[in-house]
Amino acid sequence: MARYARMSGTDSTAPVDLIDAEEDLIPAPQVATARRRLRAHPALLLTGIVLAAVNMRAALAGVSPLLNEMAQHFHLAATASSLVTTIPLVFMGLGSVIAPRLARRWGTEAALCGALLALCGGIVLRIAPPVAGLFAGCAVVGGSIALLNVLMPGLIKRDFPDRAAGMTALYSTAMILGATVSAASAVPLENALGSWQGSLVSWALLAAVAALAWLPQAVIARRGTHHGASAAAPAHTSEHGPKLTRSPLAWQVTLFMGSQSLIAYVVIAWMPTIFTDHGMGKSEAGLVFAFSTLVQMVGSFVVPTLAGRMRRQRLLGVLVSVLMACGVTGLLIAPVAGAWLWAAVLGVGQGGALGLALTMMVLRSGDAHTAARLSGMAQTGGYLLAAVGPLALGAVHQATDGWTVPLCLLLVVCAGLALLGLGAGRDRRIGERAEA
């Protein structure tokens, strides 16, 4: 999802806009001139943005319906198979740290093109015969998605400043639709192509097409710069503003982001398996999972809109937590009979929780620079925390030979998320004396 920044003072009811990933970078004169030429051809930019967004979750969502086949092929137990989801999350957190440096050195366009090429390679590597290739491919996929996560929102704000809201909606919708189509088509593609490997690797083609769309933009943006010269320079020589690691409020926002991500990626990793373990066919399980992904658009649109108009977001934090807890409870007591209902409730809750987490990064910051720094802290820490979820619950599932204990533990995380929402949703700003 897009990351947001409030650009009109400190009024918590002000509209929210995108956080610029290049907030602290000043482009080289030649790069700035080249980008003005690119903006004269918005169709090229628009095509590149949509294609990149479609790829941002497709490579992850298409794995879950095929996880059992992958585990059988590589002889993986539940704990080991959860690494297929855990490893990308770890590298999504770590990759967030280097994205601004790559943008400064090579330019956003070249970094995006490189990320898409790496994503293509990582998808192919996941089907390599040794299990080490599977895990290495997962790491490359996670790192590539991290770069897209960080760089795309700022590029949209930079190149479409007067249409940022509409472009953000298009970008977010394309990302969710990519995940939905990937999840829904995973099993049909497996049947049509004769193997789970064919189903997974088919998404490398889309990543390659997206990379080709960004290649001319990467070349044009660097035209005229000296060999070895950086595309941008830092606007600040040293970090300024409040110390985030000493701010209780910053940690509450970071832990809210991480906890909701943990729940979301546990669902991504294990929802289809929960259904099939209770007797549902894997094709239907994939469709239910895809439906849950699709309805996230409802929560991701409604909740941030409401949050931007409220001084306090505590009620919203509790609401999205309760929605996800209700969905998890449904999976616990009637996973197959109410599958579509639980999928809808979980999807709306997940979309709303993510939208709220991203919006609170803005509303708890006093300026765009702090918001950008908080976004980096929350995204890095959040994904690293989320990586614990699929692995831990997979291990508990393997130890207990069932889903009752893992789902009960997930309910505990939902309760913690509600408490974090009460803290992070207060009308406070990072750096204020009263923030604690």
N, C-alpha and C positions, 0 to 999 in steps of 0.2 A: 504494500500500500504506500501511497505517497506520504511523505513527511511534511508537516505544516509549520508555518511561522507567522506570528501576528506582527503586522507591520505598522499598526496605527496606535502607538502609545502603549499604555498599560491597562487599558480598559478591557476587562475580561469578556465583555459582550461584543467586542469588535470582531469583524469577520476574520477568518484565518486564511492564510496563503501558504505557499510552499516554502519550506526551508531550502535555502540555496546551498548545495554541496560545495560551491565555490565562493561562499560568503567571504572568506579571507584570502582569496586569490585575485590578483590583477593580471589579466591576460596581456601577453606581449602585443605590441602595436600591430605587427603583421597578422597575428592570430585574430585580434579584434576585427581587423579589416576583412579577413577571410570569412569570419562568421557573419558579418553584415551581408556579404555576398550570398552566403548560404540561406539567410533568412529571406532573401528575395525569391527563393524557390521553396515555399513552405510544404509543397506536396512531397518533396524528397524527405524533409524532416519528419513530416507526419507519418509517412510510410515506415521510416526507421523506428520511430517511437512505438507505433502499434506492434510491429514485428518483434521488437525487443521485449515489450510488455507481455506479449503472448508467451514468450519463452521463460519468463521469470519464475513460474511455478509449475509449468507443464512437466519438466524433467523430474520433479519430486512427486507430483500427484499421481503420475502414471505408474509409480512403483508399488503403491499399497495393494491394489487388487491382484498383483502378481507376486506378492511377497512369499506366499507358501511355495510356489513353484521355484522361486529363486533359492529359498532355504533348502528345498529338497535337492536341487541341482548341485549346490555347493556343500550339502550335508551340514547345514548350520542349525544349531539349536535356537530357541526363541531369543535368548540373550544376545547371541552372536548376530542373528538376523536383524535385530533392532539397530545394529551399527549402520545398516543401510540408510536409516533415517538420522541417526545420531551424528555420524561423521559429517554430512553436509551442514548440519547446524553448527558444529564446532567451527568449521571453516567459514560459514556465513558470519560468525562473530569475529573471527580473526581477520577475515578479508576486509571487513568494514574499516579497519585501522589503516590499511595501505591505500584505499581508494583515493582519498584526497591527494596523496603523494603522487600517484600515477597520473591524476588529472593535472597536477602542477607540472610534472615532467613532460608528459606527452600530449596533453590536451584531453578534454572529456570525450571528444569524438573518437580519437584513436584508442582510448582506454575502453570505451564501449565496444568498439569493433573487436579489440583483442579479447575482451571478456566473452563475447559471443563465439569467437573462434575456439576459445578454451572450453566453453560450455559444450560445443559440438564434439571436441575431442574427449571430454570427460564422459559424455553420454556413450560414446563408442567404447571407451575403456572399460565401462562397467560390465560389458558382456565378454571381456577377455577371459580365457579359460581358467587361469589360476585365480583363487579367491582374493589374492593380493591385488589383482587388477580391478576387481569389483570395488574394493575399499579405496584404492587410489583414485578410481574414477569418481567415486562419491565425494572425495575431497576436492577434486578439480571442479565438479559441479557446484559444490557449496561455495567455494571461493569465487567462482565466476558469477553466481547469483548475488553474492555480497557486493561485488562491484556494480552490478546493475541496480541493486537496491539503493546504493548511496548516490550514484551519479545521475540516474534518470530524473528524480524530482527537481534537482537544481537546474538541469538542462531545460526542462519544460518551463520553469519559471523564467529562465534567462531568454529563451527564444520565443516564448509566447506570453509576454508579460500582460497583455491586455485580454488574454483568453485563458489565463491560468486555471480558472475553475473548470471550464469546459474541457480543457485538455487533460486536467487531472482526472475528471470523471471518465474520459475516454481511455486514458492510460490504466486506471484502476479496473475498469470494466474488461478491457482486453486481457489484463493479467488474470482476473478471476475466470473469464471464459476459457483461457488457455488451460488453466488447471482443471476446469470442469470437463472440457472435451478430452483432455488427457486421461482423466479418471474413468470417464464413461466409455472411452474407446479402447482401453487397455486390453480387456478380455476379448472383445471382437477382433482387434488387430492380432492378438495371439492366435485366435482360431483361424483367421484369414491367412496369416503368414506362417503358421505352423509351429511357432515357438514363442516363448516369452522374450527371448533375445531379439527376435524380429520386431516385437511390439515396442520394446524399450528403445532400440536403436533407431526406430523410425523418426523419433523426435530430433535426432541429430540433423536431419535434413532441414527441418524448420529453422534450427539454430544457424545452419550454414547459409540459408537464404537471408536471414536477418543480418548476418555478418556482411554479406555481399551488399546489402542495402546501406550499411554504414561505411563501407570501404571508400567510396568516392568522397563522403563527407570528411572522413579522417584525413584523406590526402589533401583535400582543398583547405581544410583548417590549418594544416601545417605548411602550406605553400608560402614561400617567401621567408621562412625562418631559417636561420643558420644551422648547419649540421651540428647536433649536440646541444643546441640551445633549448632551454626550458620553455614550455608553452605559456607559463604564468609565473608570477612571483608572489610570495606571501605579502598580504597587506599589513600584517603585524609582525614585528620582529620577535615578540615573545607573547606568551599566553597572558591575557588580561581578563578581568572580570572575576566573579566569585569562584572560590575553590569548590568544585563540584563534589570531590570525594569527601569533603568535610560538611556537606549539606545533607541533613536528614531528609529534606524534601526531595533532593535529587535522587537519593537512594530509594525513596518510596516510589518515585516514577519509574526508575530503572527496574525495581523488583516487580512492579505492576506489569511492565512490559514483558519481563522475563516469565512471570507466572502465567500470563495469558498465552504467551507463546508456547510454554511447556504443555499446557492443556491442548492447544491447537495441534501441536506436532505429535502428541500422543494419539490424538484422534486420526491424524493423517497416517500415522504408522500402523495403527491397530484396528481402526473401525471395521474395514472389510473382513479382517481375520476374526473379529468378535462375531460378526454375522455368520460367516461360514462355519465357525466352530459350533454354532447353535443350529446348524442345519440349512442355512440359506445357500442357494446356489451362488457361485462366485460371480456370474454375470449380473445377477440382481444386486449382489453386495456392492459391486463396482458402480452400478447406477445409483444406488442409495447414497453412496459416498460422494458421487459427482453432484447429486442433488443438494447435499449438505454444503458442498463447496459453492454451488451457484447461489443459494439463498443468503450467503454471507454478504452479498451486495446490499441487501436490505439493511442489515445492521450497520455496515460500513458507511452507508449514506445517511441514515437517520440519526444515529448517535452523535457523530461529530457535528452535525448541523445543530442539534440541540445543545451540545456542550459549548459551542462557540457563542451561544446566546445566554449562557448561565454564568453567574459569578462563582458558583460552587458546582462541582460535578460529582459529589459524594453519592447522591441517589443513583446516578447513572452507573457509577462503579459497582454499587450493590446490585443493581438491576441486571447488568450483563453477567455478573457472577452467578446470580440466581438462575438465569436462563441456562447457563452452561451446566450448573448443578442439576437442574431438572432433566436436561438431556442425558447426563451421565447416569442419573438415577433410573431413567427409562431403560438404558442399556443394561442396567443391573437387574431389573425386575422383569422386563418383557422385551428382550433385544430384537426378536424377530416380529412378534405380533404388532409392535408399535414402531417398527424401524423407521418408516417415513416421517412419522411425527417427531421422534427423537432427533432424526437428522435435521429436520427443519429448525427445531428449538436450538440445537447445538450450533447450527450454521448462523442463525441470527445473532446468538450470543457471542460467537467467535468473531464475526464481522464487527459487531458493536464494540467488543473489548479491544480489538486491534485499533479501530478508529479512535476510540477514547484514549488509548495509550499514546497514540501519535499526536493527538490534539493537546493532551496535557503537557507534552514536552514544550509546547508553545506557551500555553496559558500559565505555566509555572515559571516562565523565564521573563526577565525584565526587558530583554532586547533580542534582536535576531542573532547576534553573535553568541549569546548564552544559549539560545535555543538550538543553534547548530551544534554547539559543544555538548549540550545535554542529549541531543539526538544521537550523537556518536557514542556517548557513554551508555545510553539506554539500549542502543542497538547491539553494541558489542557485548555488554554484560547480559542483555536479555537473551540473545541467541546461545551464549555459553550456558546460561541457566537452563534454557529450554532443551539443550542437548542431553541433560540428565534424564528427562522424562521418559522418552521411548526406551532407553537402555534400562533404567531402573524398573519400569513397569514390565518390560520384557523379562527381566530376571525374576521378578516376583511371580509373574505368570508361569514361568518355567518351574520355579520352586514349589508353587501351590497347585500346579496343574489345573488352573481355572482362572476365571476373570473376576471373581467376587472381590478378592483382596485388592488387586490392582485398581479396580474401579472405586472401591472405598477410599483408597489412598488418593485417587484423583478428586474425590469429593472434599478431602481435606485441603487440597490445593485450591479448590474453588472457594472454600471458607477463608483461606488466607488471602486470596485475591480480593474478596469483599473487604477485608480489613485494610488491605493496602489501598483500595479505592477510597475508603473513608479518609485515609491520610493524604494521599496524593490529590484527592479531589477538593481539598480546602482552598479557600480564596487567599493564597499566599504566593509570594514570589521568592525564587532562590536568591539568597543574599540578604533578604530582609531579616531583621533581628527577631521578628515574631514568627519566623517560618517553622520553628520547632514546636 
